[in-house]
Amino acid sequence: MSDLPDIPRDIPPGTEPALPAGTGDDPWAHLRRYTPARIGLGRSGVSATTREVLAFSLAHAQARDAIHLPLDAEALVAEVQAQGWSDVRVVRSRARSRHEYLLRPDFGRRLDEADAQALQPPDAAPDLVLVVGDGLSPLGIQRHAPALLAALREALDPGLRLGPLVVVREARVAVGDEVGERLRAGMVAMLVGERPGLSSPDSVGIYLTHNPRVGCSDAQRNCISNVRPAGQDPVTAARRLAWLVAEGRRLGLTGVGLKDHSGLPLVGADLSPGNAT
C-alpha cells in the first residue's frame, strides 16, 4: 500500500488556480499565439472535443491532398518566365505516375533516361543550377516556388553564372544531383516540396550540394527547411541560401563541413492565431 494520501477527485470551490489575465476560462490561450502546434486541446469527458477532432481530420485531409495534388508545371513555368527566368527546362524522374513515385522512392531520385539525354550542358559550366521539384508537397511548390525564386534573384551574387532553371516532376531530393552533373554545375540547389505535416501541408525545403553527381549522400548537403510564409519566409531563406552558396564556394564543400553562421533568424513569421496554419 502507498503512503501517499488520497488525491481528492473534486477541487473545492474557490481553490482553483488563478488564470493569467486576459485568458478568460482558457489558460492555454496566451500560449497558442506562439505556435501552430496542437497544445491544450481540452476534452469532453474522456475524449477530445468535437471541434478538435474535426480540426485534426481537416489537417490530415489537407496533408494527404498536398501529397497527391499534381504539380501544374505549365502554370509554374509561365509564372517564373514572367519574372525573367528565360531558360526553363521541364523534365521528369523515372517514376511514371504519382502512385509509382510513392511506392518507389528510388525512381524519383533519377531522371527519365530520355530527359537526361536531352538535358545538355551550356557552353560555359554554371556555378549554380536551381532545380524545382514537386517532391512530397506539390502544393508547397505551386504556392511558394515563384516567390522563393524571385527572392533568390535578389539575394544571390550577381556575379554567379546561373544555369537553366530545371523543373522536375515526381522528384526526390537526389534527382538534383543528376541534373547538376548533366549540366556540369559547380553547385545545385534543389527546391522541393517537403513531407506535409499536420500544421504545414505546403512547406518547401532547399538542399544545396557542392560538386553534384549521382551517388551523393545527405551528409554532403545543406538543408534549409520549412520555407513558407508561416515558417521561414522566402526572403530569409533566399538570403540564407546565398550565404551558404558563397561560403560553400569559398570552402569548396557543402554538408557537414559547412555550418550556417549567417546570423539570420530561423523563423520570421507572425504566429498569432489568425496567421498560424
Backbone torsions as a table, in degrees:
resi	resn	phi	psi	omega
1	MET	NA	140.7	179.5
2	SER	-78.9	146.6	175.6
3	ASP	-85.7	-2.9	-179.2
4	LEU	-71.0	143.0	179.0
5	PRO	-69.9	156.3	175.8
6	ASP	-61.5	139.6	177.9
7	ILE	-89.1	125.0	-178.6
8	PRO	-64.0	141.2	-179.0
9	ARG	-79.8	-23.9	-178.5
10	ASP	-123.9	139.3	176.3
11	ILE	-82.2	125.5	-178.9
12	PRO	-58.1	142.5	179.7
13	PRO	-54.7	138.8	177.3
14	GLY	85.5	-1.7	-178.1
15	THR	-112.0	8.6	179.5
16	GLU	-64.4	145.6	177.6
17	PRO	-64.7	145.9	-178.9
18	ALA	-70.9	142.9	178.5
19	LEU	-92.2	152.0	175.7
20	PRO	-58.6	147.2	-178.3
21	ALA	-58.9	136.9	174.5
22	GLY	85.1	4.6	-177.3
23	THR	-99.2	-0.7	-178.6
24	GLY	63.2	-133.1	-179.3
25	ASP	-92.2	-0.6	-173.9
26	ASP	-111.9	105.9	-178.3
27	PRO	-70.8	-12.0	-179.5
28	TRP	-92.0	-9.7	-171.5
29	ALA	-58.3	-40.8	-176.3
30	HIS	-73.9	-14.8	179.0
31	LEU	-89.5	-27.8	-175.8
32	ARG	-65.4	-21.6	-179.7
33	ARG	-67.9	-15.9	-176.4
34	TYR	-97.0	-6.0	-175.9
35	THR	-155.4	142.8	171.8
36	PRO	-83.7	0.3	-179.5
37	ALA	-66.0	156.5	179.9
38	ARG	-84.6	101.6	179.7
39	ILE	-125.2	147.7	176.8
40	GLY	53.7	53.9	-172.6
41	LEU	-73.6	-19.3	-177.2
42	GLY	79.6	175.9	-178.9
43	ARG	-153.1	162.1	172.5
44	SER	-124.5	103.4	-170.4
45	GLY	67.5	-122.9	178.5
46	VAL	-99.8	6.6	-175.3
47	SER	-117.2	163.3	172.5
48	ALA	-68.1	155.7	179.2
49	THR	-69.0	155.6	179.1
50	THR	-57.7	-40.0	-179.7
51	ARG	-58.5	-45.3	-177.4
52	GLU	-73.3	-34.5	176.2
53	VAL	-62.9	-44.0	179.1
54	LEU	-67.3	-38.4	178.9
55	ALA	-65.2	-39.0	177.7
56	PHE	-65.8	-42.5	178.8
57	SER	-63.0	-39.1	177.7
58	LEU	-64.0	-46.1	-179.7
59	ALA	-62.4	-39.2	178.9
60	HIS	-65.7	-41.0	178.6
61	ALA	-65.5	-39.4	178.7
62	GLN	-64.5	-39.0	178.8
63	ALA	-65.5	-42.5	178.3
64	ARG	-64.6	-42.9	179.6
65	ASP	-62.7	-38.5	-178.9
66	ALA	-61.8	-34.1	179.7
67	ILE	-72.0	-42.2	-171.7
68	HIS	-90.5	-14.1	179.9
69	LEU	-63.1	124.7	179.5
70	PRO	-72.1	142.8	176.2
71	LEU	-72.9	131.0	174.0
72	ASP	-88.6	84.5	-174.5
73	ALA	-64.4	-35.8	-178.6
74	GLU	-63.9	-44.6	178.9
75	ALA	-65.7	-39.0	178.6
76	LEU	-63.6	-45.3	179.9
77	VAL	-61.4	-43.8	179.7
78	ALA	-60.7	-39.8	-178.2
79	GLU	-68.3	-42.9	-178.2
80	VAL	-75.8	-30.0	175.0
81	GLN	-65.8	-33.3	176.3
82	ALA	-65.6	-23.2	176.6
83	GLN	-80.8	-14.2	-179.7
84	GLY	116.0	4.4	175.9
85	TRP	-81.7	96.9	-171.8
86	SER	-80.8	-36.7	-176.9
87	ASP	-101.2	94.4	-178.3
88	VAL	-119.1	126.2	178.5
89	ARG	-111.9	137.0	176.6
90	VAL	-113.6	122.2	179.3
91	VAL	-132.6	-179.8	177.2
92	ARG	-139.0	162.7	175.6
93	SER	-82.3	-174.5	179.2
94	ARG	-77.5	-6.5	175.4
95	ALA	-76.6	124.3	-175.2
96	ARG	-87.8	-10.1	-180.0
97	SER	-155.1	166.6	177.2
98	ARG	-64.1	-38.7	179.2
99	HIS	-60.1	-47.0	179.5
100	GLU	-66.9	-36.7	177.9
101	TYR	-58.2	-42.5	-178.7
102	LEU	-73.6	-33.5	-179.4
103	LEU	-80.2	-29.3	-174.4
104	ARG	-126.0	80.7	178.6
105	PRO	-56.0	-30.6	-179.3
106	ASP	-63.3	-32.0	178.1
107	PHE	-66.2	-34.1	-179.9
108	GLY	-73.3	-11.3	-178.8
109	ARG	-91.2	-6.5	-178.7
110	ARG	-127.2	147.3	178.3
111	LEU	-73.8	148.2	166.8
112	ASP	-53.0	137.4	-172.8
113	GLU	-60.6	-42.5	179.9
114	ALA	-65.7	-41.1	179.3
115	ASP	-67.2	-36.9	178.4
116	ALA	-62.4	-42.6	179.5
117	GLN	-66.4	-33.2	-178.9
118	ALA	-78.1	-14.9	-177.6
119	LEU	-84.7	83.6	-175.4
120	GLN	-88.7	141.9	-178.4
121	PRO	-71.8	151.7	174.8
122	PRO	-71.2	170.7	-178.8
123	ASP	-60.8	-42.2	178.5
124	ALA	-105.2	127.8	-178.7
125	ALA	-61.3	127.6	-178.2
126	PRO	-74.6	149.3	173.5
127	ASP	-72.5	-34.4	-175.4
128	LEU	-147.8	135.6	172.1
129	VAL	-117.2	131.5	175.3
130	LEU	-97.9	128.5	179.8
131	VAL	-120.7	134.1	178.1
132	VAL	-115.0	121.0	179.7
133	GLY	-125.6	141.6	-178.6
134	ASP	-61.8	-39.5	177.8
135	GLY	60.5	-145.5	-178.1
136	LEU	-91.7	1.7	173.4
137	SER	-141.8	77.7	172.3
138	PRO	-53.5	-31.1	178.4
139	LEU	-59.2	-43.8	-179.6
140	GLY	-63.0	-41.8	178.8
141	ILE	-66.1	-44.3	-179.8
142	GLN	-60.1	-40.4	-176.6
143	ARG	-78.1	-41.7	-164.7
144	HIS	-114.6	-16.6	-177.3
145	ALA	-60.5	-43.1	179.5
146	PRO	-59.2	-44.5	179.2
147	ALA	-65.2	-38.4	179.4
148	LEU	-67.1	-41.7	178.4
149	LEU	-65.6	-38.7	176.8
150	ALA	-63.0	-40.6	178.2
151	ALA	-66.8	-35.2	178.6
152	LEU	-66.7	-35.8	177.1
153	ARG	-59.1	-35.0	180.0
154	GLU	-80.5	-33.7	-170.8
155	ALA	-87.1	-33.4	-174.9
156	LEU	-71.3	149.5	177.2
157	ASP	-57.1	123.1	-179.2
158	PRO	-64.3	-14.6	177.4
159	GLY	-81.0	-8.3	178.2
160	LEU	-68.6	139.6	173.7
161	ARG	-90.7	108.4	-178.6
162	LEU	-90.6	139.6	173.9
163	GLY	-84.1	-174.3	176.8
164	PRO	-63.2	150.9	173.2
165	LEU	-81.8	124.9	-174.7
166	VAL	-114.2	125.1	176.1
167	VAL	-104.5	126.6	-177.2
168	VAL	-118.0	124.1	173.7
169	ARG	-83.2	147.7	179.0
170	GLU	54.2	53.7	-170.1
171	ALA	-102.9	138.1	163.7
172	ARG	-104.7	166.5	-174.9
173	VAL	-55.0	-45.4	-171.3
174	ALA	-68.4	-14.5	178.6
175	VAL	-64.6	-24.5	176.7
176	GLY	-62.1	-30.4	178.1
177	ASP	-62.6	-43.0	-179.9
178	GLU	-68.5	-38.6	176.7
179	VAL	-60.4	-48.0	179.7
180	GLY	-61.6	-39.7	179.1
181	GLU	-65.8	-42.8	-179.9
182	ARG	-62.8	-34.5	-177.0
183	LEU	-93.2	2.8	178.9
184	ARG	57.7	41.2	-177.2
185	ALA	-81.1	145.8	173.6
186	GLY	-71.0	-34.2	178.2
187	MET	-143.3	155.8	171.6
188	VAL	-131.4	136.8	173.8
189	ALA	-115.4	116.6	-177.0
190	MET	-98.9	114.8	175.0
191	LEU	-96.0	117.3	-169.9
192	VAL	-142.1	144.3	176.7
193	GLY	-66.9	127.9	-177.5
194	GLU	-85.1	159.7	177.2
195	ARG	-56.8	124.3	-175.8
196	PRO	-65.4	142.8	171.3
197	GLY	-107.0	175.8	-176.5
198	LEU	-78.8	-4.7	171.6
199	SER	-126.2	4.3	-177.3
200	SER	-147.6	76.6	-179.3
201	PRO	-77.4	-10.2	-170.9
202	ASP	-125.2	38.5	-177.4
203	SER	-87.0	146.3	179.8
204	VAL	-119.3	140.6	174.5
205	GLY	-114.5	152.7	176.6
206	ILE	-123.0	127.4	-179.2
207	TYR	-119.4	119.5	-177.4
208	LEU	-106.3	128.7	-177.5
209	THR	-132.4	127.2	175.4
210	HIS	-85.1	141.5	179.1
211	ASN	50.7	59.3	-174.9
212	PRO	-66.5	141.9	177.2
213	ARG	-163.2	156.8	178.9
214	VAL	-60.9	129.3	179.5
215	GLY	106.5	-3.1	176.2
216	CYS	-60.5	145.8	178.7
217	SER	-99.0	166.1	178.7
218	ASP	-64.1	-23.6	178.3
219	ALA	-67.2	-14.2	-179.4
220	GLN	-96.8	8.4	-178.0
221	ARG	-118.7	155.7	165.7
222	ASN	-109.9	139.6	-176.5
223	CYS	-117.5	133.7	170.2
224	ILE	-114.5	115.2	-168.7
225	SER	-112.1	165.5	172.9
226	ASN	59.9	44.1	179.0
227	VAL	-84.5	113.6	179.5
228	ARG	-176.4	160.6	-177.1
229	PRO	-56.5	-33.7	-179.2
230	ALA	-89.5	5.5	177.6
231	GLY	-126.6	-118.3	173.4
232	GLN	-87.1	111.9	-172.4
233	ASP	-66.1	154.0	-174.7
234	PRO	-57.4	-36.3	-179.1
235	VAL	-66.0	-45.3	177.8
236	THR	-64.3	-42.2	179.6
237	ALA	-62.9	-40.2	179.4
238	ALA	-64.7	-42.0	178.5
239	ARG	-65.1	-37.8	178.7
240	ARG	-66.1	-43.3	178.5
241	LEU	-63.4	-41.5	179.0
242	ALA	-59.5	-40.5	178.2
243	TRP	-64.7	-44.5	-179.6
244	LEU	-65.7	-37.3	177.5
245	VAL	-62.3	-48.3	-178.9
246	ALA	-62.3	-45.3	-178.6
247	GLU	-70.6	-37.7	177.6
248	GLY	-64.0	-38.4	177.1
249	ARG	-67.9	-36.9	178.8
250	ARG	-64.9	-41.2	-178.0
251	LEU	-85.8	-20.0	-177.1
252	GLY	75.3	32.6	-179.3
253	LEU	-164.2	164.8	167.2
254	THR	-137.0	176.0	177.4
255	GLY	97.9	-144.4	-172.7
256	VAL	-64.1	-21.3	179.2
257	GLY	-85.4	-5.6	-179.2
258	LEU	-115.5	110.9	-178.9
259	LYS	-101.3	145.8	-179.1
260	ASP	-82.6	100.4	174.6
261	HIS	-112.2	30.4	-177.1
262	SER	-69.1	-25.1	-177.0
263	GLY	78.5	6.3	-179.6
264	LEU	-79.4	150.2	179.8
265	PRO	-68.8	152.2	177.2
266	LEU	-79.6	-33.8	-179.8
267	VAL	-136.3	129.9	177.9
268	GLY	-124.9	17.4	-174.1
269	ALA	-92.2	159.0	173.0
270	ASP	-82.5	114.6	-177.5
271	LEU	-101.1	25.3	175.6
272	SER	-65.0	158.4	-172.5
273	PRO	-52.9	-33.5	-178.2
274	GLY	-74.1	-18.6	-175.8
275	ASN	-110.6	-19.0	179.2
276	ALA	-71.6	133.8	-179.9
277	THR	-129.4	NA	NA
